Amino acid sequence: MAGDPPRADLRIEDGGAAIFASKALETAAAAPGVRSAALAENVPFNRFMRVGTPIQTSVGSAMAEYYANSVSPAYFETMGIPMIAGRAFSPADRKGAPHVVILNEALSKRLFGNGRAVGERIWFGEKKEGEGVVVVGVAANYQSIARTQPSKSEINVLVRTEGDPAGFSAALRETLSNLDTTAAVEVGPLRTKLMLAYLPSQIGAVLVGSLGGLGLVLALIGIYGTMAFAVSRRTAEIGIRMALGASAWNVARTIFGVSLGTMGAGFAIGFGLAVLAAQPLAAFLAEGITPFDPATFGWVIAICLVAGVVATIIPARKALTVNPIRALRVD
């Protein structure tokens, strides 16, 4: 995935920040151990990138909320993002050239269904004003940084290295700082940025998970106590059945049948309430995750079922070993 170092004529515009960004990109791409380098207006998940506007197409219109970013041609290679269709940005995608965008697969399907999006024109806004924007590729929702970056004073240089990026950071920081002593340069692994971006969600997940775990423990204690009490109250019945000649297996089967029936009814009610209670959480979940997760519900039911069975086995086994005459004396 090694990329050729960007040429010097790829400067965005004759401006201080733009010239520094161009030089920084060239320097980073030419540094030893670098496989490819790219510019990006935003580091994924670290700045506000969400946009919500009506989008007009040749086949209709849609109100879509999407993430947008401005990037340089080598961004997709550097980030390891495959192109599903069409092409990535090229040095020709700059101011004065036709405005082009690259859509992600989800937005492409939403706008054009299963049809081909590459080559189509889209318009951002309520009306089709002007020539619109040409879709040149399908991957992630980005536009060429050469059209948007001149007014920005902050730029991100993304680098893919051959080895551990941690050992590469110090040398790159020094090299970039030497380009302009007035520039504030910060260098670090992308995973650190992503960890900070996801930290609030991780803290929330830990808190919610802890509360869920506590609720599960309380539920297990309740199930165990209820089933143990219910079986112990049937000691006299067990004695009568055994005195009349019933085998231990028949008695145990009857007890477990009642216990499992009770637990089944409780699971059905609890499952329905859990599905309804989980619906409000949908707004806080990441894309692709639904509040109804069959695996999670299955594991919870299985754990509760095991607790109920254990709660039935212990007192039932104790009751079955009791002498029938003695069991008949139990109040």
Phi and psi in degrees as GROMACS dihedral restraints (atoms count N, CA, C in turn):
[ dihedral_restraints ]
;  ai    aj    ak    al  type     phi  dphi    fc
    3     4     5     6     1   -67.4    20    10
    4     5     6     7     1   135.9    20    10
    6     7     8     9     1  -112.8    20    10
    7     8     9    10     1   150.2    20    10
    9    10    11    12     1   -70.9    20    10
   10    11    12    13     1   141.6    20    10
   12    13    14    15     1   -58.8    20    10
   13    14    15    16     1   137.0    20    10
   15    16    17    18     1   -59.4    20    10
   16    17    18    19     1   145.7    20    10
   18    19    20    21     1   -78.9    20    10
   19    20    21    22     1   158.2    20    10
   21    22    23    24     1   -66.7    20    10
   22    23    24    25     1   -23.0    20    10
   24    25    26    27     1   -82.3    20    10
   25    26    27    28     1    10.3    20    10
   27    28    29    30     1   -89.8    20    10
   28    29    30    31     1    17.1    20    10
   30    31    32    33     1   -60.9    20    10
   31    32    33    34     1   139.0    20    10
   33    34    35    36     1   -70.5    20    10
   34    35    36    37     1   -48.8    20    10
   36    37    38    39     1  -168.0    20    10
   37    38    39    40     1   156.8    20    10
   39    40    41    42     1   -73.9    20    10
   40    41    42    43     1    81.6    20    10
   42    43    44    45     1  -146.5    20    10
   43    44    45    46     1   156.7    20    10
   45    46    47    48     1   -58.1    20    10
   46    47    48    49     1   -53.1    20    10
   48    49    50    51     1   -65.0    20    10
   49    50    51    52     1   -39.8    20    10
   51    52    53    54     1   -67.5    20    10
   52    53    54    55     1   -42.0    20    10
   54    55    56    57     1   -64.7    20    10
   55    56    57    58     1   -42.9    20    10
   57    58    59    60     1   -62.2    20    10
   58    59    60    61     1   -41.3    20    10
   60    61    62    63     1   -61.8    20    10
   61    62    63    64     1   -42.0    20    10
   63    64    65    66     1   -64.0    20    10
   64    65    66    67     1   -45.0    20    10
   66    67    68    69     1   -65.5    20    10
   67    68    69    70     1   -40.5    20    10
   69    70    71    72     1   -62.2    20    10
   70    71    72    73     1   -39.4    20    10
   72    73    74    75     1   -65.5    20    10
   73    74    75    76     1   -45.3    20    10
   75    76    77    78     1   -61.6    20    10
   76    77    78    79     1   -43.0    20    10
   78    79    80    81     1   -65.8    20    10
   79    80    81    82     1   -45.0    20    10
   81    82    83    84     1   -65.1    20    10
   82    83    84    85     1   -40.8    20    10
   84    85    86    87     1   -67.6    20    10
   85    86    87    88     1   -30.4    20    10
   87    88    89    90     1   -88.9    20    10
   88    89    90    91     1    -6.2    20    10
   90    91    92    93     1   -68.4    20    10
   91    92    93    94     1   146.8    20    10
   93    94    95    96     1   -60.5    20    10
   94    95    96    97     1   136.8    20    10
   96    97    98    99     1    88.1    20    10
   97    98    99   100     1    -3.3    20    10
   99   100   101   102     1   -90.5    20    10
  100   101   102   103     1   127.4    20    10
  102   103   104   105     1   -86.3    20    10
  103   104   105   106     1   -39.6    20    10
  105   106   107   108     1  -163.0    20    10
  106   107   108   109     1   158.8    20    10
  108   109   110   111     1  -143.4    20    10
  109   110   111   112     1   152.3    20    10
  111   112   113   114     1  -153.0    20    10
  112   113   114   115     1   160.6    20    10
  114   115   116   117     1  -100.9    20    10
  115   116   117   118     1   149.9    20    10
  117   118   119   120     1  -150.6    20    10
  118   119   120   121     1   137.2    20    10
  120   121   122   123     1   -67.0    20    10
  121   122   123   124     1   -37.5    20    10
  123   124   125   126     1  -129.9    20    10
  124   125   126   127     1   139.7    20    10
  126   127   128   129     1   -81.8    20    10
  127   128   129   130     1   130.4    20    10
  129   130   131   132     1   -49.8    20    10
  130   131   132   133     1   132.1    20    10
  132   133   134   135     1    70.6    20    10
  133   134   135   136     1    10.5    20    10
  135   136   137   138     1  -115.0    20    10
  136   137   138   139     1    -8.4    20    10
  138   139   140   141     1  -142.2    20    10
  139   140   141   142     1   164.7    20    10
  141   142   143   144     1   -69.6    20    10
  142   143   144   145     1   114.4    20    10
  144   145   146   147     1  -122.6    20    10
  145   146   147   148     1    -2.7    20    10
  147   148   149   150     1   -82.1    20    10
  148   149   150   151     1   135.1    20    10
  150   151   152   153     1  -131.9    20    10
  151   152   153   154     1   142.9    20    10
  153   154   155   156     1  -132.7    20    10
  154   155   156   157     1   106.8    20    10
  156   157   158   159     1  -144.0    20    10
  157   158   159   160     1   156.8    20    10
  159   160   161   162     1   -67.4    20    10
  160   161   162   163     1   143.8    20    10
  162   163   164   165     1  -124.2    20    10
  163   164   165   166     1   125.5    20    10
  165   166   167   168     1  -100.0    20    10
  166   167   168   169     1   138.7    20    10
  168   169   170   171     1  -132.2    20    10
  169   170   171   172     1   176.8    20    10
  171   172   173   174     1   -70.8    20    10
  172   173   174   175     1   -15.7    20    10
  174   175   176   177     1  -110.4    20    10
  175   176   177   178     1     1.3    20    10
  177   178   179   180     1   152.1    20    10
  178   179   180   181     1  -156.1    20    10
  180   181   182   183     1  -141.7    20    10
  181   182   183   184     1   159.7    20    10
  183   184   185   186     1  -154.8    20    10
  184   185   186   187     1   145.5    20    10
  186   187   188   189     1   -93.4    20    10
  187   188   189   190     1   111.1    20    10
  189   190   191   192     1  -124.7    20    10
  190   191   192   193     1   139.9    20    10
  192   193   194   195     1  -106.4    20    10
  193   194   195   196     1   122.1    20    10
  195   196   197   198     1  -141.2    20    10
  196   197   198   199     1   166.4    20    10
  198   199   200   201     1  -101.5    20    10
  199   200   201   202     1   134.5    20    10
  201   202   203   204     1  -124.9    20    10
  202   203   204   205     1   148.4    20    10
  204   205   206   207     1  -150.8    20    10
  205   206   207   208     1   152.9    20    10
  207   208   209   210     1  -110.3    20    10
  208   209   210   211     1   125.6    20    10
  210   211   212   213     1  -138.1    20    10
  211   212   213   214     1   165.2    20    10
  213   214   215   216     1   -92.8    20    10
  214   215   216   217     1   169.5    20    10
  216   217   218   219     1   -54.7    20    10
  217   218   219   220     1   -37.5    20    10
  219   220   221   222     1   -86.3    20    10
  220   221   222   223     1     8.8    20    10
  222   223   224   225     1   -61.1    20    10
  223   224   225   226     1   -46.3    20    10
  225   226   227   228     1   -65.4    20    10
  226   227   228   229     1   -37.7    20    10
  228   229   230   231     1   -66.7    20    10
  229   230   231   232     1   -42.5    20    10
  231   232   233   234     1   -66.1    20    10
  232   233   234   235     1   -40.4    20    10
  234   235   236   237     1   -85.4    20    10
  235   236   237   238     1    -5.3    20    10
  237   238   239   240     1    71.1    20    10
  238   239   240   241     1    32.8    20    10
  240   241   242   243     1   -96.7    20    10
  241   242   243   244     1   116.3    20    10
  243   244   245   246     1   -75.7    20    10
  244   245   246   247     1   147.4    20    10
  246   247   248   249     1   -87.4    20    10
  247   248   249   250     1   122.5    20    10
  249   250   251   252     1   -80.8    20    10
  250   251   252   253     1   -36.9    20    10
  252   253   254   255     1  -153.0    20    10
  253   254   255   256     1   154.4    20    10
  255   256   257   258     1    76.2    20    10
  256   257   258   259     1  -147.8    20    10
  258   259   260   261     1  -131.1    20    10
  259   260   261   262     1   167.9    20    10
  261   262   263   264     1   -86.5    20    10
  262   263   264   265     1   179.1    20    10
  264   265   266   267     1   -68.2    20    10
  265   266   267   268     1   155.8    20    10
  267   268   269   270     1  -127.4    20    10
  268   269   270   271     1   166.0    20    10
  270   271   272   273     1   -58.1    20    10
  271   272   273   274     1   -20.5    20    10
  273   274   275   276     1   -76.3    20    10
  274   275   276   277     1   -14.2    20    10
  276   277   278   279     1   -82.7    20    10
  277   278   279   280     1    78.3    20    10
  279   280   281   282     1  -134.5    20    10
  280   281   282   283     1  -179.8    20    10
  282   283   284   285     1   -58.8    20    10
  283   284   285   286     1   137.2    20    10
  285   286   287   288     1    98.0    20    10
  286   287   288   289     1   -24.1    20    10
  288   289   290   291     1   -90.3    20    10
  289   290   291   292     1   163.2    20    10
  291   292   293   294     1   -54.8    20    10
  292   293   294   295     1   139.0    20    10
  294   295   296   297     1   -75.9    20    10
  295   296   297   298     1   124.5    20    10
  297   298   299   300     1  -127.3    20    10
  298   299   300   301     1   154.5    20    10
  300   301   302   303     1  -137.5    20    10
  301   302   303   304     1   162.3    20    10
  303   304   305   306     1  -121.0    20    10
  304   305   306   307     1   126.2    20    10
  306   307   308   309     1   -97.4    20    10
  307   308   309   310     1   156.1    20    10
  309   310   311   312     1   -84.1    20    10
  310   311   312   313     1   167.1    20    10
  312   313   314   315     1   -63.7    20    10
  313   314   315   316     1   -37.8    20    10
  315   316   317   318     1   -64.5    20    10
  316   317   318   319     1   -47.2    20    10
  318   319   320   321     1   -67.5    20    10
  319   320   321   322     1   -36.0    20    10
  321   322   323   324     1   -60.3    20    10
  322   323   324   325     1   -44.5    20    10
  324   325   326   327     1   -68.5    20    10
  325   326   327   328     1   -34.1    20    10
  327   328   329   330     1   -68.4    20    10
  328   329   330   331     1   -36.8    20    10
  330   331   332   333     1   -84.4    20    10
  331   332   333   334     1   -37.9    20    10
  333   334   335   336     1  -122.0    20    10
  334   335   336   337     1     7.7    20    10
  336   337   338   339     1    64.2    20    10
  337   338   339   340     1  -135.9    20    10
  339   340   341   342     1   -92.0    20    10
  340   341   342   343     1     7.2    20    10
  342   343   344   345     1   -77.0    20    10
  343   344   345   346     1   170.7    20    10
  345   346   347   348     1   -79.8    20    10
  346   347   348   349     1   124.0    20    10
  348   349   350   351     1   -88.8    20    10
  349   350   351   352     1   -28.2    20    10
  351   352   353   354     1   -63.5    20    10
  352   353   354   355     1   129.9    20    10
  354   355   356   357     1    95.8    20    10
  355   356   357   358     1   -16.6    20    10
  357   358   359   360     1   -77.1    20    10
  358   359   360   361     1   158.4    20    10
  360   361   362   363     1  -108.4    20    10
  361   362   363   364     1   142.9    20    10
  363   364   365   366     1  -130.1    20    10
  364   365   366   367     1   154.5    20    10
  366   367   368   369     1  -126.2    20    10
  367   368   369   370     1   131.7    20    10
  369   370   371   372     1   -93.8    20    10
  370   371   372   373     1   116.5    20    10
  372   373   374   375     1   134.4    20    10
  373   374   375   376     1  -176.1    20    10
  375   376   377   378     1   -75.6    20    10
  376   377   378   379     1   -25.6    20    10
  378   379   380   381     1  -128.6    20    10
  379   380   381   382     1   162.1    20    10
  381   382   383   384     1   -87.4    20    10
  382   383   384   385     1    84.8    20    10
  384   385   386   387     1  -102.4    20    10
  385   386   387   388     1   133.1    20    10
  387   388   389   390     1    77.1    20    10
  388   389   390   391     1  -163.4    20    10
  390   391   392   393     1   -83.9    20    10
  391   392   393   394     1    -9.9    20    10
  393   394   395   396     1    77.1    20    10
  394   395   396   397     1  -166.3    20    10
  396   397   398   399     1  -120.9    20    10
  397   398   399   400     1   135.1    20    10
  399   400   401   402     1   -91.2    20    10
  400   401   402   403     1   131.1    20    10
  402   403   404   405     1   -83.0    20    10
  403   404   405   406     1   117.0    20    10
  405   406   407   408     1  -106.5    20    10
  406   407   408   409     1   -10.0    20    10
  408   409   410   411     1  -163.6    20    10
  409   410   411   412     1   163.5    20    10
  411   412   413   414     1  -126.0    20    10
  412   413   414   415     1   114.5    20    10
  414   415   416   417     1  -158.0    20    10
  415   416   417   418     1   -85.2    20    10
  417   418   419   420     1  -130.2    20    10
  418   419   420   421     1   162.4    20    10
  420   421   422   423     1   -84.1    20    10
  421   422   423   424     1    90.3    20    10
  423   424   425   426     1  -133.4    20    10
  424   425   426   427     1   159.0    20    10
  426   427   428   429     1  -126.6    20    10
  427   428   429   430     1   160.2    20    10
  429   430   431   432     1   -64.1    20    10
  430   431   432   433     1   129.0    20    10
  432   433   434   435     1   -67.8    20    10
  433   434   435   436     1   -19.4    20    10
  435   436   437   438     1   -66.8    20    10
  436   437   438   439     1   -14.1    20    10
  438   439   440   441     1   -96.2    20    10
  439   440   441   442     1   -19.7    20    10
  441   442   443   444     1  -121.4    20    10
  442   443   444   445     1   -20.6    20    10
  444   445   446   447     1   -75.3    20    10
  445   446   447   448     1   -22.6    20    10
  447   448   449   450     1   -54.7    20    10
  448   449   450   451     1   -29.4    20    10
  450   451   452   453     1   -87.6    20    10
  451   452   453   454     1    -2.4    20    10
  453   454   455   456     1   -92.8    20    10
  454   455   456   457     1   142.6    20    10
  456   457   458   459     1  -102.6    20    10
  457   458   459   460     1    -2.7    20    10
  459   460   461   462     1  -123.6    20    10
  460   461   462   463     1   134.7    20    10
  462   463   464   465     1  -140.2    20    10
  463   464   465   466     1   147.5    20    10
  465   466   467   468     1  -111.7    20    10
  466   467   468   469     1   128.1    20    10
  468   469   470   471     1  -105.3    20    10
  469   470   471   472     1   116.0    20    10
  471   472   473   474     1  -100.7    20    10
  472   473   474   475     1   132.9    20    10
  474   475   476   477     1  -129.5    20    10
  475   476   477   478     1   134.7    20    10
  477   478   479   480     1  -106.8    20    10
  478   479   480   481     1   121.1    20    10
  480   481   482   483     1  -103.6    20    10
  481   482   483   484     1   166.5    20    10
  483   484   485   486     1   -76.9    20    10
  484   485   486   487     1   -35.6    20    10
  486   487   488   489     1  -120.4    20    10
  487   488   489   490     1  -150.1    20    10
  489   490   491   492     1   -67.3    20    10
  490   491   492   493     1   120.7    20    10
  492   493   494   495     1   -68.1    20    10
  493   494   495   496     1   -20.6    20    10
  495   496   497   498     1   -61.9    20    10
  496   497   498   499     1   -42.0    20    10
  498   499   500   501     1   -74.3    20    10
  499   500   501   502     1   -14.4    20    10
  501   502   503   504     1   -89.7    20    10
  502   503   504   505     1   -19.4    20    10
  504   505   506   507     1   -62.1    20    10
  505   506   507   508     1   -46.4    20    10
  507   508   509   510     1   -62.2    20    10
  508   509   510   511     1   -45.2    20    10
  510   511   512   513     1   -65.0    20    10
  511   512   513   514     1   -40.6    20    10
  513   514   515   516     1   -67.9    20    10
  514   515   516   517     1   -38.4    20    10
  516   517   518   519     1   -61.0    20    10
  517   518   519   520     1   -43.8    20    10
  519   520   521   522     1   -65.9    20    10
  520   521   522   523     1   -41.9    20    10
  522   523   524   525     1   -63.4    20    10
  523   524   525   526     1   -44.6    20    10
  525   526   527   528     1   -69.4    20    10
  526   527   528   529     1   -36.1    20    10
  528   529   530   531     1   -64.6    20    10
  529   530   531   532     1   -32.5    20    10
  531   532   533   534     1   -70.4    20    10
  532   533   534   535     1   -18.4    20    10
  534   535   536   537     1   -67.6    20    10
  535   536   537   538     1   -37.5    20    10
  537   538   539   540     1  -153.9    20    10
  538   539   540   541     1   112.5    20    10
  540   541   542   543     1   -69.0    20    10
  541   542   543   544     1   -15.5    20    10
  543   544   545   546     1   -88.7    20    10
  544   545   546   547     1    -9.3    20    10
  546   547   548   549     1   -83.9    20    10
  547   548   549   550     1   138.7    20    10
  549   550   551   552     1   -90.5    20    10
  550   551   552   553     1   111.8    20    10
  552   553   554   555     1  -109.3    20    10
  553   554   555   556     1   128.8    20    10
  555   556   557   558     1  -127.3    20    10
  556   557   558   559     1   126.4    20    10
  558   559   560   561     1  -125.5    20    10
  559   560   561   562     1   135.1    20    10
  561   562   563   564     1  -169.4    20    10
  562   563   564   565     1   160.8    20    10
  564   565   566   567     1   -62.8    20    10
  565   566   567   568     1   145.6    20    10
  567   568   569   570     1   -63.6    20    10
  568   569   570   571     1   -32.2    20    10
  570   571   572   573     1   -61.1    20    10
  571   572   573   574     1   -30.0    20    10
  573   574   575   576     1   -66.7    20    10
  574   575   576   577     1   -42.9    20    10
  576   577   578   579     1   -61.3    20    10
  577   578   579   580     1   -42.5    20    10
  579   580   581   582     1   -67.4    20    10
  580   581   582   583     1   -35.7    20    10
  582   583   584   585     1   -63.1    20    10
  583   584   585   586     1   -42.1    20    10
  585   586   587   588     1   -66.5    20    10
  586   587   588   589     1   -38.3    20    10
  588   589   590   591     1   -66.0    20    10
  589   590   591   592     1   -36.9    20    10
  591   592   593   594     1   -91.3    20    10
  592   593   594   595     1    -3.2    20    10
  594   595   596   597     1   -57.1    20    10
  595   596   597   598     1   -48.1    20    10
  597   598   599   600     1   -58.9    20    10
  598   599   600   601     1   -40.6    20    10
  600   601   602   603     1   -67.2    20    10
  601   602   603   604     1   -37.2    20    10
  603   604   605   606     1   -66.9    20    10
  604   605   606   607     1   -41.2    20    10
  606   607   608   609     1   -63.0    20    10
  607   608   609   610     1   -44.6    20    10
  609   610   611   612     1   -62.3    20    10
  610   611   612   613     1   -40.0    20    10
  612   613   614   615     1   -64.6    20    10
  613   614   615   616     1   -39.6    20    10
  615   616   617   618     1   -64.6    20    10
  616   617   618   619     1   -43.7    20    10
  618   619   620   621     1   -64.2    20    10
  619   620   621   622     1   -48.0    20    10
  621   622   623   624     1   -64.4    20    10
  622   623   624   625     1   -41.0    20    10
  624   625   626   627     1   -63.5    20    10
  625   626   627   628     1   -37.7    20    10
  627   628   629   630     1   -65.5    20    10
  628   629   630   631     1   -42.9    20    10
  630   631   632   633     1   -63.9    20    10
  631   632   633   634     1   -39.9    20    10
  633   634   635   636     1   -63.9    20    10
  634   635   636   637     1   -41.3    20    10
  636   637   638   639     1   -63.4    20    10
  637   638   639   640     1   -41.6    20    10
  639   640   641   642     1   -63.1    20    10
  640   641   642   643     1   -41.5    20    10
  642   643   644   645     1   -62.8    20    10
  643   644   645   646     1   -38.2    20    10
  645   646   647   648     1   -65.9    20    10
  646   647   648   649     1   -41.1    20    10
  648   649   650   651     1   -62.2    20    10
  649   650   651   652     1   -45.0    20    10
  651   652   653   654     1   -62.5    20    10
  652   653   654   655     1   -38.9    20    10
  654   655   656   657     1   -64.9    20    10
  655   656   657   658     1   -40.4    20    10
  657   658   659   660     1   -64.3    20    10
  658   659   660   661     1   -41.9    20    10
  660   661   662   663     1   -62.6    20    10
  661   662   663   664     1   -42.1    20    10
  663   664   665   666     1   -64.9    20    10
  664   665   666   667     1   -44.0    20    10
  666   667   668   669     1   -62.5    20    10
  667   668   669   670     1   -45.1    20    10
  669   670   671   672     1   -61.5    20    10
  670   671   672   673     1   -48.7    20    10
  672   673   674   675     1   -63.3    20    10
  673   674   675   676     1   -41.3    20    10
  675   676   677   678     1   -66.1    20    10
  676   677   678   679     1   -47.0    20    10
  678   679   680   681     1   -68.7    20    10
  679   680   681   682     1   -39.3    20    10
  681   682   683   684     1   -63.0    20    10
  682   683   684   685     1   -41.8    20    10
  684   685   686   687     1   -66.3    20    10
  685   686   687   688     1   -42.8    20    10
  687   688   689   690     1   -63.0    20    10
  688   689   690   691     1   -40.3    20    10
  690   691   692   693     1   -71.2    20    10
  691   692   693   694     1   -40.7    20    10
  693   694   695   696     1   -63.7    20    10
  694   695   696   697     1   -29.6    20    10
  696   697   698   699     1   -71.8    20    10
  697   698   699   700     1   -11.5    20    10
  699   700   701   702     1  -100.8    20    10
  700   701   702   703     1    16.8    20    10
  702   703   704   705     1   -60.3    20    10
  703   704   705   706     1   -42.9    20    10
  705   706   707   708     1   -62.9    20    10
  706   707   708   709     1   -41.5    20    10
  708   709   710   711     1   -61.6    20    10
  709   710   711   712     1   -40.0    20    10
  711   712   713   714     1   -63.0    20    10
  712   713   714   715     1   -41.9    20    10
  714   715   716   717     1   -61.9    20    10
  715   716   717   718     1   -42.8    20    10
  717   718   719   720     1   -63.3    20    10
  718   719   720   721     1   -45.5    20    10
  720   721   722   723     1   -61.1    20    10
  721   722   723   724     1   -42.1    20    10
  723   724   725   726     1   -72.6    20    10
  724   725   726   727     1   -32.8    20    10
  726   727   728   729     1   -67.2    20    10
  727   728   729   730     1   -29.0    20    10
  729   730   731   732     1   -86.2    20    10
  730   731   732   733     1     3.4    20    10
  732   733   734   735     1   103.0    20    10
  733   734   735   736     1     5.5    20    10
  735   736   737   738     1   -69.5    20    10
  736   737   738   739     1   141.1    20    10
  738   739   740   741     1   -78.8    20    10
  739   740   741   742     1   161.2    20    10
  741   742   743   744     1   -62.0    20    10
  742   743   744   745     1   -35.0    20    10
  744   745   746   747     1   -65.6    20    10
  745   746   747   748     1   -43.9    20    10
  747   748   749   750     1   -63.9    20    10
  748   749   750   751     1   -41.2    20    10
  750   751   752   753     1   -65.2    20    10
  751   752   753   754     1   -44.6    20    10
  753   754   755   756     1   -63.5    20    10
  754   755   756   757     1   -39.6    20    10
  756   757   758   759     1   -63.7    20    10
  757   758   759   760     1   -39.3    20    10
  759   760   761   762     1   -64.8    20    10
  760   761   762   763     1   -44.5    20    10
  762   763   764   765     1   -63.4    20    10
  763   764   765   766     1   -44.9    20    10
  765   766   767   768     1   -68.6    20    10
  766   767   768   769     1   -32.4    20    10
  768   769   770   771     1   -61.8    20    10
  769   770   771   772     1   -45.6    20    10
  771   772   773   774     1   -65.2    20    10
  772   773   774   775     1   -42.8    20    10
  774   775   776   777     1   -63.4    20    10
  775   776   777   778     1   -46.6    20    10
  777   778   779   780     1   -65.8    20    10
  778   779   780   781     1   -35.6    20    10
  780   781   782   783     1   -63.3    20    10
  781   782   783   784     1   -43.2    20    10
  783   784   785   786     1   -63.2    20    10
  784   785   786   787     1   -44.9    20    10
  786   787   788   789     1   -65.3    20    10
  787   788   789   790     1   -38.1    20    10
  789   790   791   792     1   -60.9    20    10
  790   791   792   793     1   -43.4    20    10
  792   793   794   795     1   -63.6    20    10
  793   794   795   796     1   -41.3    20    10
  795   796   797   798     1   -65.3    20    10
  796   797   798   799     1   -39.1    20    10
  798   799   800   801     1   -64.7    20    10
  799   800   801   802     1   -40.9    20    10
  801   802   803   804     1   -62.9    20    10
  802   803   804   805     1   -45.5    20    10
  804   805   806   807     1   -66.4    20    10
  805   806   807   808     1   -46.3    20    10
  807   808   809   810     1   -64.4    20    10
  808   809   810   811     1   -37.2    20    10
  810   811   812   813     1   -63.6    20    10
  811   812   813   814     1   -44.1    20    10
  813   814   815   816     1   -62.7    20    10
  814   815   816   817     1   -44.7    20    10
  816   817   818   819     1   -65.2    20    10
  817   818   819   820     1   -37.3    20    10
  819   820   821   822     1   -65.3    20    10
  820   821   822   823     1   -40.8    20    10
  822   823   824   825     1   -63.3    20    10
  823   824   825   826     1   -42.6    20    10
  825   826   827   828     1   -67.0    20    10
  826   827   828   829     1   -41.2    20    10
  828   829   830   831     1   -69.2    20    10
  829   830   831   832     1   -25.9    20    10
  831   832   833   834     1   -82.2    20    10
  832   833   834   835     1   -15.8    20    10
  834   835   836   837     1   -58.0    20    10
  835   836   837   838     1   -43.0    20    10
  837   838   839   840     1   -62.1    20    10
  838   839   840   841     1   -18.8    20    10
  840   841   842   843     1   -76.6    20    10
  841   842   843   844     1   -10.6    20    10
  843   844   845   846     1   -59.6    20    10
  844   845   846   847     1   -32.9    20    10
  846   847   848   849     1   -68.8    20    10
  847   848   849   850     1   -18.9    20    10
  849   850   851   852     1  -102.0    20    10
  850   851   852   853     1    -0.8    20    10
  852   853   854   855     1   -93.0    20    10
  853   854   855   856     1   150.9    20    10
  855   856   857   858     1   -69.5    20    10
  856   857   858   859     1   159.9    20    10
  858   859   860   861     1   -61.4    20    10
  859   860   861   862     1   135.3    20    10
  861   862   863   864     1    94.8    20    10
  862   863   864   865     1    -9.8    20    10
  864   865   866   867     1  -109.6    20    10
  865   866   867   868     1   127.8    20    10
  867   868   869   870     1  -110.8    20    10
  868   869   870   871     1   154.2    20    10
  870   871   872   873     1   -66.2    20    10
  871   872   873   874     1   -18.5    20    10
  873   874   875   876     1  -101.4    20    10
  874   875   876   877     1    98.2    20    10
  876   877   878   879     1  -108.4    20    10
  877   878   879   880     1   107.4    20    10
  879   880   881   882     1   -56.2    20    10
  880   881   882   883     1   -38.7    20    10
  882   883   884   885     1   -63.9    20    10
  883   884   885   886     1   -43.9    20    10
  885   886   887   888     1   -63.8    20    10
  886   887   888   889     1   -48.7    20    10
  888   889   890   891     1   -62.8    20    10
  889   890   891   892     1   -37.6    20    10
  891   892   893   894     1   -63.6    20    10
  892   893   894   895     1   -44.1    20    10
  894   895   896   897     1   -65.4    20    10
  895   896   897   898     1   -40.1    20    10
  897   898   899   900     1   -63.2    20    10
  898   899   900   901     1   -45.5    20    10
  900   901   902   903     1   -62.9    20    10
  901   902   903   904     1   -40.8    20    10
  903   904   905   906     1   -64.0    20    10
  904   905   906   907     1   -43.0    20    10
  906   907   908   909     1   -64.2    20    10
  907   908   909   910     1   -44.0    20    10
  909   910   911   912     1   -65.7    20    10
  910   911   912   913     1   -35.7    20    10
  912   913   914   915     1   -65.4    20    10
  913   914   915   916     1   -42.2    20    10
  915   916   917   918     1   -61.5    20    10
  916   917   918   919     1   -42.9    20    10
  918   919   920   921     1   -61.4    20    10
  919   920   921   922     1   -41.1    20    10
  921   922   923   924     1   -66.4    20    10
  922   923   924   925     1   -39.7    20    10
  924   925   926   927     1   -65.9    20    10
  925   926   927   928     1   -44.6    20    10
  927   928   929   930     1   -61.1    20    10
  928   929   930   931     1   -40.5    20    10
  930   931   932   933     1   -65.8    20    10
  931   932   933   934     1   -24.0    20    10
  933   934   935   936     1   -86.3    20    10
  934   935   936   937     1   -37.5    20    10
  936   937   938   939     1   -64.6    20    10
  937   938   939   940     1   -47.7    20    10
  939   940   941   942     1   -60.8    20    10
  940   941   942   943     1   -54.6    20    10
  942   943   944   945     1   -70.0    20    10
  943   944   945   946     1   -33.2    20    10
  945   946   947   948     1   -65.8    20    10
  946   947   948   949     1   -41.7    20    10
  948   949   950   951     1   -63.8    20    10
  949   950   951   952     1   -39.6    20    10
  951   952   953   954     1   -65.6    20    10
  952   953   954   955     1   -40.4    20    10
  954   955   956   957     1   -68.9    20    10
  955   956   957   958     1   -34.4    20    10
  957   958   959   960     1   -70.4    20    10
  958   959   960   961     1   -21.1    20    10
  960   961   962   963     1   -90.0    20    10
  961   962   963   964     1    -5.0    20    10
  963   964   965   966     1   -79.8    20    10
  964   965   966   967     1   142.7    20    10
  966   967   968   969     1   -62.6    20    10
  967   968   969   970     1   132.7    20    10
  969   970   971   972     1   -54.0    20    10
  970   971   972   973     1   -41.6    20    10
  972   973   974   975     1   -62.2    20    10
  973   974   975   976     1   -40.6    20    10
  975   976   977   978     1   -69.5    20    10
  976   977   978   979     1   -36.3    20    10
  978   979   980   981     1   -66.1    20    10
  979   980   981   982     1   -32.7    20    10
  981   982   983   984     1   -66.8    20    10
  982   983   984   985     1   -20.7    20    10
  984   985   986   987     1   -85.1    20    10
  985   986   987   988     1    -5.8    20    10
  987   988   989   990     1   -72.3    20    10
  988   989   990   991     1   132.5    20    10
